Amino acid sequence: MSEAQRHPAVTDEAAADEAWHAQSVDAVFETLQTGESGLSAEEAASRLDEYGPNELHDDESVSPLALFVAQFQDALIYLLIVAAVLSLATGVLPGQEPNYVDAGLILLILLGNGVFGFVQDYRAEKSLERLREMSSPEATVVRDGRRQVVDATTVVPGDVVVLEAGDAVPADARLVEAQALATSEAALTGESASVSKTTEPVEEEAPLAERETMVYMNTSVVAGRGVAVVVETGMETQVGGIATQLQAAPDNETPFQSEVDALGRRIGLGVGALILLVVAVQLLLTEANVVAVVLTAITLAVAAVPEGLPAVVTLTLALGARRMVDRNALVRRLPVVESLGSVDVILTDKTGTLTENQMTVTRVATGGETYEVTGSGLDPEGEFRLDGEATSTADGESPSSPDLEAVLRCGAVCNDAERATESDDDEYLGDPTEVALLVSARKAGVDVDADRVAEVPFSSERQRMTVVVREEDSHTAYTKGAPEVVLDRCDTVLVDGEVRELTDDRRRGFLESVDEFAGDALRVLGFARREGVDPDADEETLETGLTFLGLQGMIDPPRSEVPDAVADCRKAGIRVVMVTGDNVETAKAVGEQVGFDPTGAMTGSEIADCTDEELRERVEEVEVFARATPEQKVRVLRALRANGHTVAMTGDGVNDAPGVRTADVGIAMGTRGTDVTRDASDMVLRDDNFATIRDAVAEGRGIFDNIRSFVTFLLSANAGEVFTVFVGVLVGSVLFPRLFAAQAEALILTPVMLLWINLVTDGPPALALGVDPTADDVLERDPRDEDDGVIDRGVAVSILAIGLTLAAVGVTLFFESLSTFGSLARAQTVLFTFFVLSEMGLVQVIRRRFGQSPLSNPWLLAAVAASLALHGLVLYTPLSGLFGVVVPTAADWIRIGLAVGVVLVVNLVLVGRKQT
């Protein structure tokens, strides 16, 4: 939409230029048809009708019904529905009744699967809603020439808004006045430090972080005051543009979702081909009637479809998600639990993710010494170290050095930040830089109480601030600001508690310290004072002839747990790459502290100059990207994915949201994260702790092992059943042609038997496999290759070997029993029981391959016992009539035992060796 379309009264000349930050104030007023007295109430109401509320729209609100229906939208579920329909469809055949038991069991497992998935997804959405702020922000505007407070959603283009420290900026606006105004834009740009604002136009090409004439929605005022004219509202703001990108971006299917869907399609095609083959063979080469052929087809379909797999997968992922919640990771989409285990690159923001998102003084220089300061964030615990030895701690005692005490007191007194009241959410109120100065003074036990009687506020033009305080019987002026500016106002320096001349050598030494501090990406401020001043003097007098006290250097420091977490990720074969909107020197300094290689760090402009092919090459080498816009972050992400990587992206600010949405696994911060980013994510870290990602990756890898284990178990059992039914029908048609041609019931295993094996007998052990303990070496392995799915070569060989062994021994056992005893029901009972017992033993053979000991999972032992007990009920209670089985004799049990033993021994040799 063009400027003229958004603002109908706009002139053609103004419409050609939408770079509000580069226009003069008068030009902006003319374009928006407003002025310093603001809009009239009638005009504001008219524009509200025209532009709509000043809020972000979410096109993707999900209803509980939609969440429930989504649980049934995958290929395996469709196969189960087809199997249920086929079971009911037998009722249309001559002389047959619908198989309500078969269909009922299938539909029951479908419902259970849907409920499992729905409950987990619904809980995740509700938890996310509780994370959102429920407050309704307000804005101070000028309308009809007077100030008034209105709901921020009613602000419109052309409104004049008044901003003061602590205010949230209600919309994108061009500054008209700025008095020592500074805003925090970390959530939008990734810039840690506050941004000083001005009213003079800046270059049209200036990046977002350097548009000093603009304030933006979702940022906040941390110091000073200002007046601005609103230029964009709602979805037309910078944050609204990001929200629009998110809504337009498609939801990426996780690798595991793709694999499960592909597995379902392969099973479906295989079942269809097998049924056609058997039907053709029976109709062309045997005397089987149509009813027998149809029932054989249904039996094959039921045998081939792993009815329990969707429920087992869903429950395993849900249990994994529950364990992650205990570790402060809220999973919003179940398949992401498994996807975390395949991540081989983590793309992380810096501010608030790797760092504390709180400026901290880390170095202090006085007239004679340079101190290193320990501790971080708002914690007053820390030490001032000189040559490695502590000189001061926060124990209430003043520093032993008068020079150190003087510079710390100056930083605390010449300061507009303050301790918050208990009713406030934050511990301090004010500019993050000034908060850092207060905390550094508290670490040393310096007295910060002062009676301020006058002040000269900071401005971007003056680059300094001065306050006058009453001290005993006189007044002292304290000044802080840019080191070079403050030094120019000084002619003496405090050394060892005495005022001495500020010689050229000493001045040069301080400037060298400034360069040294800046080289380590520290933000540096200079401090000075003048004693015995007249509080009524003008600013020139107050700020002349000062005594220089020293320097304080600060940075947003890394979180203490991050270096170890990054090292653990790399040990696990996962690259960790920083992509931030902050400046390159700060990014390199922080990166080096947490274990990144800053060599070759790229800036956003360098990313923009790269073609897609060039960027794909660079992303394999570079570990630090700085001054990156949201679009450039997404380009880096897509380049990595184009190179075949599975990428997780972390972030908390609005500027991270597009990348979080596009990543294979999007991870948002729950405490510091914005609503837009949390809504775009797959997982939310409730403690904002990067180390939680490491734990989540370990959990994901363990879950993947468990999925492979129970997939091997379920599919090998299904393969054995399919091979047995297929071979059994063909062999039976040859050896017992009259029996298998004349009787529709003459099946080697009936559908209800197969359903019992697949759902009831195999179900509990498969579910228990989902909670097998995580292997000790899970974080010592490399991530699996992109093409290395759940069913890799080893799993496929295991499935085939177990399936063929079960079929060979089972078919032999069935026809030997049928020949010996001449009873179809007895032969079916023997084969039925053989399958149940074999699979209870095979579950331990399969676990051995994944490094699990027989007794390591008590849930599995209980599940096996429960399955055996259920099978006993089928054999020895009236339920036997429902299944068409008879009570096994001693001879039957001997046959079954020998057959089971053969299967277990053979497969222990073939597939029981631990995978590497």
N, C-alpha and C positions, 0 to 999 in steps of 0.2 A: 504494500500500500504506500503510495507516495505521500509526501508531506502535505501537498495540497488536498489530497483526499482525506487525510486525518484532520486537517484544520482548514475548513472551507474558506475562511477569510484570509488565508495566507496569500501574499503577493507572489507572482511568478518568480521574481528574483530570489526571494527567500526560500521558495519551494525547491530551488535548485541546490540548496545547501542544507543538509540535515545534520551537519557536524556542530551540534549546539556548543560544544566546548571551545570551538574556534571562533564563534560569533561574539560580537560585543553585546553588552547588556541591552543597549537600546535596540539593536537588531532583533534580539530575542523577544523583547517586549512587543515590537512592531509585528513580528511574525505571529505571535500568539494573541495579538489584539488585547493586551492587558497592560498594567502599569504598576507602580509601587503601591497604589491604593488597592490593588487586587481586583477581583471580579465582583460584580454585583451578585446578590443572592439569586436573582432571577437568571442571570447568565450562567452561574454555577449549576443551577438545577437543569438548565437547558443542555449544558455540556455533559452533565451526568447522564441524561437520557440519551445523548448522542454517542458517548464513548463507553458507557456502561460503568459498573463498579470498579474501583481500583483494587482488584484482587486477581489472584492467579486461579485459572480454571483447571480443573482436573477432569479430563475426558475419560478417565479409566477407573471410575468408582466401581467396585466389584460387589455385587449382591451375594448374600449367602447361597441363593439358588444357583447363581452362575458358578460359584466355587464348588458346589456339590456336583453339578452337571459336568464340570471340567474333570472330575475324577474318573469319568467313564470314557474319556476321549483318547484312547490309544489302541493300537492294533491288537494287542493280546485280549483286551476287554471285548473288542468286536468278535474275536474268535470264540470267546466263551459264550457270547450271546447267540452266535450261530449254532454252537453245540447244544444250547438249551432249546432253541427252536427245532433243531433236528430231533431231539428227544421227544418233544411234543408232537412233531409231525408224523411220528410212527402211527398215530391214531387214525390217519387217513388211509392206511394200508388195510387190505382185506383181512378181517379176523384179528386185528391188533388193537390194543388200547394205548393211549398216550402214556409215555414213561414219565409220570409226574414226579416220581422219586428222583430220577436223574436230573430232570429240569429243575426241580426244587433245590437240590444240592448246589447246582451251578449258580442259580440266581442268588442263593444265600451267600455264596462266597463273593459274588459280584457286589452285593450290598455291603458286606463286611469290608471289602476293599475300599468302596466309596466312602464309607463312614470314617475309616482310619485316615484317609487322605484329607477329607473335609475338615475333620476336627483339628488336625495339625495346621492346615492353611488358615482356618478361621481364627485359631488362637494367635497365630503370627500376626494377622491383620489387626486383631484387637490390641495386641501388645504394641504394635506400631502406633495405633491411634493414641494410646496412653502416653507415648513418647512426645506427641505433638503438643505444642503450647496451645492452651485454650483461651488465652487472653485476646481481647479485641483492642488493637492499638488505636491511639488517638493522634491527631495532628493539630498543631496551632496554625491557623491560616489568617490572612488578612482579606476580609470581604466587606465591601461597602466602606472601606477606609478604616475599619477597626478590627482588632484581633478577636478571634473566637476559636474555641476548641471544637473540632468536629471529628466524627468517626473517620478513620483513615481511608475507609473504602469509598467515601464520598468526595475525596480529593480529585480534581480534574485538571487537565492541561490548562495553563493560564493562571491557576491558583498561586498566590504568593504565600509561602510557608515560612514560619519563624522556627529556627533551630537553636537549641541550647544543649549544653553538655548533658548526656544521659538520654537524649531523645533518639528514637528510631526514625530513620529517614523514611517518609511515607511513600515516596515515588522518585523517579529520576528527575532531577531539577538542576537548573543553571543558577549559580550563585550570583546574587546581586550585591550582598554585603558579606564580609568575612572578617571577624575580629578574633584573631588568635584561634581560628576554627581548625579543628583536626577531627578526622573521622577514622573509624576502624573499618577497613574494607577486606579483612582477611577472608571472610566467607565468600566474597565475590572474586577477588583477584589473587588471593594467596599471599598477599603482602603482610608480613608479621607486624611491622611497626605501623603506628598511626600515620595518616597522610595529612600534611598541612595543606590548607586550601587557600585559594586566592580568587580574585575576580577578573584578573587580566586574562584575555584569551590566550590559549596555547595552540601549538601547531595542530593542524587538522589531522596529521598522520600520527599523533601521539597515541600510544597504546592506552588501554583502559586504565591501567594502574597509574598513569602519569597525567590524567586529565584533571588537573588541579582546580578547574573552574566548575566541576560537576560533583554532585552528591547523588548516591544511588539507593534505590529501594533495597531493603534487607541489610543495609549497613547502619552504623550508629555513630552519633556524635560523642566524642570522648573529651573534647576540650573546646572552650571558646563559645562563640555564638555566631549566628549568621542568618541571612535572609536569602531565599532562593525562589525562583519561579519554576513551577512544575512544567516540564516539557513532554514527559511521557508517563502514562499510568498503566496499571494492569499488565496485560500480556504484551504491551508495547515497550515495557521497560527492559533493561539489560537482563534481569533475572527472569522476566517473562519470556524473553527470546530463548533463554535456555530451557524453560519449561516447555515451550513450543517444540523445540528440537526433541525433547524427551518423548512427547506425545506422538511425534511423527515417526520415531524410531521403532522398528519392529522388535518384539520380544525374541531374544535369541533362545533357541532350543539348546539345552545343555547337551554335552557329549553323551551322557548316560541316557537322556530321553531319546536321542537319536538312535542309540544302540538298541534300546528296548523296543522302540517302534520297528526298527529294521529286523530284529529277532522275531517279532510277531508276524511281520510280513513274510519272512522266510519260512516260518513254521506253517503259516497259512498256505503258501504256495506248495510246500512239501506235502502237506496233508492232502491238498487237492489232487496233486499228481499221483500220490500213493493210492488214494481212493479210486481214481479213474483206472489205475493199473489193476487193482484187485477186482473191481467190477468187471473190467474187460476179461480178465482171466477166468473169473467165475462164470460169466455168461457164455464165453466162447469155448472154454476147455472143460467145464464141469457141468453137472446136471442141477446145479443149485437153482432154487426158485427165486422169484423177484424179491419176496419178503426177506429171505435169508441174505440176499445180496445187499439190500438196503440196511438191514441190521448190522451186517459186517461193516458197511461204510460208516454208520454212526459210531460203532465200537472203535474203529480206527481213528475217527475224529476225536472222540473222547480220550482215547489213549495218547494221542499225539499232543493235545493241548495241555500245557502245564497249568491246570486250573489254579493251583495254589501260588503260582509265581507272582502275579500282581499283588496279592495280599502280603506275601512275604517281603517283597521289595518295598512296598509302602510302609509296612510296620517296621522293617529294619531301618529305613531312612528316618521314620518318625522317632524311633528310639535314639538314633544317632543325633537327631535334632534336639531331643530332650536333654541328652548329655551335653550338647553344646550350650544349651541355655544355662545349665549349671556352671559352664565356664564363661558365661557372659556373652555368648554369641547367639543372637536371635535369628533363626533361619526362616526366611519368608517363602521359599520354594523348596520342597523336599528334595528334588533331584540334585540341588546344589550341594547337599551334604556329601554326595559321592563325587561330584565334580571337583570339589576342593582337593581331593586326593590326586587328581591328575594335573593340577596347576604346576607349570614349570617357570612362570614369570609372574612376579607381583609388581604391579605398577602403583607406586604410592605417592600421595601428596606429602609435602613436608609439614606445613603449618598445621599444628593440632593433631597430626598423625604420627610423625616421627618426633615432633617437638612438643613442648609443653603448651604452646600457644600463649605464652606469657613471657614478656621481656624480663630478663634477669641480669643484674650486674655481675660480671665475671672477672673484671680487672679494674684496679684503681691505681692511679699514679699521682704521687704528691711531689713536693719540692725535692725530696731526696730518695724516695723509694717507690717501687712498683709492687703491688699486692695482687695475688690471685685470690679470688673469692669462690668458695665452695657453696653447694646448695643450689636449688633451682626453684622456679615458680614463686608461689606466695609463701612458701615455708620459711619462717624466720630462722630456722636452724642452719648454721653454716659457719665457716671460719674465714678469716683474712690471713692468708699465708704469705710469709716473707722468707724467701729462700727455703721453702718447704716446711717452715715451722709456723704453727698457729700463733697469731699475735692478739686475736680477739675472737670471742664467741658471744653468742646471744644469751649471756647469763646475767644480763643486767648491769654489767660493769662497762665503763667507758674504755675505749681503746687506749693502749699504752702510748700510742703516738698521737701527739696533739695535732699534727698535720692531717693524719687520717681522720680524726674526729672532726676536724674543721671542714674538710671537703664533704664528709658524709652529712654533717648537719646542714651545710649549705644546700645539698641536694634535697633534703627533707623539708627544709623551711621554704625554699624558693620553689613552691610546689602547690598545685591546685588539687591534687588527688587527696583522698581521705578514706579512712576506715569506714566501712559500711555499718549500718545498724543491723541488729540481729534479724529484723524483719526483711532485710534485703536478701536477694538470691546470691549476690556476689559478696566476696570478702572485702573488696576495695571498689571504690568508685573513682573514675578518672582515666586519664590517658595512660596506656600501658607503660610508656617510658617513665612517667612520673610515679606510677605505682612501684616500678622496679627500684627507683631511688628511695622510696619509703621503706621498702623491704630490706634494702642493703643497710640502711641506717639502723633498723631494728635488729639485724644480725649482730651488729656491733654494740648494741645497747645504748645508742646515742639518743640523747634527749631531743625529741622532735617538736615539743610544745613551744609555741611562739605566739606573741601578740602582734599580729600584723596591723600596721597603721597606714600603710600606703603601698601602692604597687604600680609598676609599668608593665602591662601585659605583653606577652610574646606576640610577634607577628612575623610572617615570612619575610617581610622586608627588613626588619630589625635583626632577626635571627637570635634574639636574646630576650630574657625576661628578668625583671628585678622586683624584689619586694623589700619593704622596710619594716623591721620589727623592733619592738621595745625590748632592750636587754639591760637589766638593772637600771642605771640612771641615765642611759643614753640610748641612741638608736643606731642600728646597724643595717646597711643595705647589702642584700645578698643577690648575686647575679648568676644566672646560668644561661648557656646557649652554645652556639657553634664555637669550637675551641679557638679558631683563628680570630673570630669576632671578639670574644671575651679577652683574649690575650692582647689585642690591640687597645683595649680600654685599661690595661694594667701597667703599672710602672714598678711594682714591688711583688715579691713572692714570699709565701710562708715556708720557712725551712727550719726544721727542728723546733717549731714553736715560736720562732723569731721572724720578724718582718725584715726581709733583705731586698736589695736592689734586684730587679729583674733584668739581668744582663742579656746581651745578645746570645751568649752561649747558652744560658738557661732557657731563653725563649726558643732557641733552635732545638734544644733537647726536648722540650715539650712537643714541638711540632713533629719531631721524629717519632715520639711516642704515639702521637695521633696517627701518623702513617702506619706504624706498627700495629696499632689497635685495628685500624681500618683494614689492613691486610689480612687480619683474622676474621673479617666480616663483622666486627663489632661496631655498633652505633656509638659514637663518642660525643660526650658533652664536656664543656669546660666550666669551671666554677670559680667565683671570686667574691670578695666582700670589701666593704669600706665601713669602718667604724666611726662613730661620732658624727653621723650625718644629720642634716635638717630634714625631717620627714616632709616638709612643705616645699623642698627644693624641686627644680624642674628635672626632667629625666637626664639631660645632658650633664648636670652637676652630679646627680646621684651615681651616674655610670662613668665617671671620670676619676682617674687616680686610684683605681682598684688594686687590691692585693690578690694575686692569683693563688688559688688554693690547690688546684689539681684537676685531674681528669677522671671520669668514670666511663668505662666501656661496657656495653650490654648487648645481649643477643637473646633470641628465643632459643633456649638450649634444648638439646635432645632429651627425650624421656629416658630415664635411667635404665629401663629394661630393654630399650630398643636395640642397642649394639648386640646383646646376646641373642635376641630374637632374630635379627638379620643374619647373624653368624649361623644360627641353627637352620634357618631357611636355606642358606647356601650349602650347608653340610648335607641337606636333604636334596640337593640338586636343583634348587629353585633360585633363579636370578631375581634380585630385588633392584628395581630401577626407580629413581626419584623423578617425578615430573611436577614442577611447582610453578606458580605464578610469581614467586619472589625473585629478587635479583640474583644474578649468577654467582657473585662472590659469596653471598650469604648461603646459597644453596650448596656451593662447593665446600664451604667451611663446615656446615652441619653434616654434609654427606661424609666428609673425611672423618668426622668424629664418630659416626655410627658404622663405619666400615665400607663406605662407597669409594670407588676410584674416581676422583674428580677430573682426571685427565681427559681432555677432549670434550668437556661439558659443552652442551649446545644451548643456544638461546632460541626464543620463539622466532626471532627474525631469521635465524639460520634454518630452522625447520621450514619456515615459509619459502625459503629459497631452494629447498630440495624438491626434486621430483619424487614421485611415489617410489620409483625404483631405487633412487639414491637413499631415500629415507629407510627403505627396507635393509639396506646395507649398514647404515649408520646405527640403527637401533640394536644391532647385534654387538656393538662395541661400546656405545655410550651408556653410562650409568646415571648421569645427572642431566636433566633438561630443566632450564630455568626461563623465567619470563614467558611462559607458555600460556596462550589463550585457551579457553575451553575447546575450540575447534582444533587447535594444534595438539592438545592432549589426545583428542580422539584420533588424530592422524597417527601419532606415535603408537597408540593402542592397535589401530588397524594394521599398521605396518608389522607389528609383532605377530598378530594373528595371521596375516598373510604369509608369514614365514613359518607357519605351522605350529606356533606356540599356543598353549592354553593359558589364558591370561586372567589373573584376578586384579582388580583395580580398587584401591582404597581411597577414601576421601571424606571430607566433612563439609566443605563449602559448596555454595551453589555452583561455583566454577568447576567442581569435580563431577557434577551430576551427569552430563552427557557421556563422559568416559565410564562412569560407574554403570550406566544403563547399557552401554555397548559391550562391556567386558563379558567374558565367559562366566565370571563370578564377580558381581559388583558388591563391594563391601562399604557400608556407610558407618559413620560414628554416631552412636546413640545419644551421647551427652552433649557434645559440641556440634553435632551434625545438624544441618538445616533440614526442614521438612521436605524440600524438593529433592535433596540427595537421598534421604531415607526412603522416600517413595520410589526412587529409581533403582534401589538396591535389591540384591538377592539375600543379603545377610546384613544384620546390624550389630555392631560391637557395642554392647551396653556400657562397657567400661572404657571405651575409646582406646584400648590397649593394643598396640601393634602385636605384642606377644601373643594375644589371643588368637591371631591368625595362625601362628605356628601351631598352637594346640588344635585349632580347627583342621589344619592340614593333616596332622597326625590322626585325628579322629576320622577324617575322610579316607585316608589310606587304609586304616583298619576296617572301616565299613566296606571298602572296595574288596578287601580280602574276604570278608564275610559273604559279600554278594557272590563273588566267584565260587566260594565254597558251596553255598546253597543252590546256586544255579547248576553247578556240576552235579549236585545231589539230585535235584528235581529233574533236570533234563536227561541225566543218565537213566533214571528210573523210567521216564517216559519213552526214551529210546528203547529200553529193554521191553517195555510193553508193546510198542509199535512193532518191533522186529518179531516178537513172540506171536502177536495176533496175525501179522502178515504171513509169516512162515507157517504158523499153525493152521491157518485156513487153507493155504495151498497144499500143505502136506496132508491135512485131514481130507481134503477133496480127493487125494490120490489113494491114501491108505483106507479111509472110511467113507467112500463116495456116497453110499446110501444114507448114512447118518447125517453128513454135512449137507447133502442136497435136499433131504426131505424135511428136516427139522429146522425151523427158524431159530430155535433156542440152542442149536448145536454150534455154540461159539466157544473158542478156547478159553476166553474170559468174557463175562458179560459186562455191559456198560456200567451197571451199578457197582460191580466189583472194582472196576477201574477207577470209578469216581471215589470209592471208599479209599483205595490205595493212594490216589493223587491228593485228596483233600484231607481226609481224616487221619490216615496212617502216616503219610509223609508230611502232612502240614505241621504238626507240633515240633518234630525234629528240625524241619527247615526254619521255622520261626526261631527256635533256640540257637541255630547256627548264626542267626543275625546278631546275637549278643556274645559271640565268642570274644575273648579278650584280645586286645590289640597286641600284635607281636612287638617284642622289645626293640627290634631293629627297624621299626617302621620309618623312622626319620634318618636312617642311614642309607636308604636306597635312593636311586635316582627316580624321578617321576617316570611313569610309563609313557611310551611313545604315543603320539596322537592316534595312530592306527591300531594300537594295542588295546583292544576292547575287553569286555568281560570274558567273552569266549575267544581266548587266544589259542594258539596251537596246542599248548599243554592241556587246556580245558577241553578242547575239541577231541583230542586223543583220548582223554579220560572218559568223556561221554560215550565215545564210540566203543572203547574197550569194554566198559562196564555194560553198555547196552547189548553188545554182541555176546558177551559171556552170559548175561542173564537169559538172553533168547536161546542160546545153544543149550544151556543146561535146563532151562524151563521147558522148552519144547520136548526135549528128550524125556524129562520127568513126566510131562503130561501124557504123552503117547505111551510110555511104558506103563503108567498107572491105568490108562484106558484099556490097553491090551491085556493087562494082567487081571483087572477086576471087572472090566466090561461095563463100568458105571461112569457116565459122563459127569454126573454131579460130584462123584468122589474124585475124579481126575481134576475137575475144576477147583475143588476144595484144596487139593494138594498143591496145585499150581498157585492158587490164590495165597495160601499160607507161605509157600516158598518165597513169593515176591515180598511179602511183608517182612519176614525174618531176614531175608537177604539185604533189604534196604536198611534195616536197623543196624546191621553189621557194617554195611558199606559206608554209612555216615562217618564212622570212625576211620575207615581207610582213607576217605577223602580229606578229613581233618588232618590226618598225619601228613598229607602232601603239603598242607599249609602251615606246618610247624606247630600244631596243637597236640597236647597230650590228651589221653583218653579221659582224665578226670578234671581237666581244667575248666570245664563248663558244667556246673551243677544243674543248670536249667536244661541242658541237653539230656543229661542222665534221667531227669524227671520226665522229659518229653518222650524219650524212648520207652520208659516204663509205662507211661500213659498210653502210648500207641499199642504196645503189646497187650495191655489190659483191655483196650477197646476191641482189639482183634479177638481176644478171648471171649468177650461178650458175644461177638458175632458167631463164633463157633459153638458156644455152649449154652446159649439162651434162645428163646423163641425168635430172636432176630435172624436166626439162621434161615428161617423160611423166607424172609424178605430177600435174602441174598442167594437163595438156592444152594446152600452148602450143607454138608453133612458133618457129623462128628468124626474127626480123624481117628484112625486106629493106631495101635503101636507100630504096625508095619508102615503106615503112612508117615508117622513121625520119624522113623528111621530113614526113609527115603528123603524126606524133607531135610533132615539134619545133614545127611551126606551131600546133598545137592548144594545146600547153603555153604558148607565147608569148602567145597570145590570153588564156588564163586569167590569167596573171601580170600582164599589162598592165592588164586590166580591173579586177582586184582591187587592184592597186596604187593605182588611182584611187579605187575604192569604199571600201576598208577600210584602206589603208596609211598614212593620216594619223595622227600621234601623238595619243593621247588626252589630254585636259586634265583 
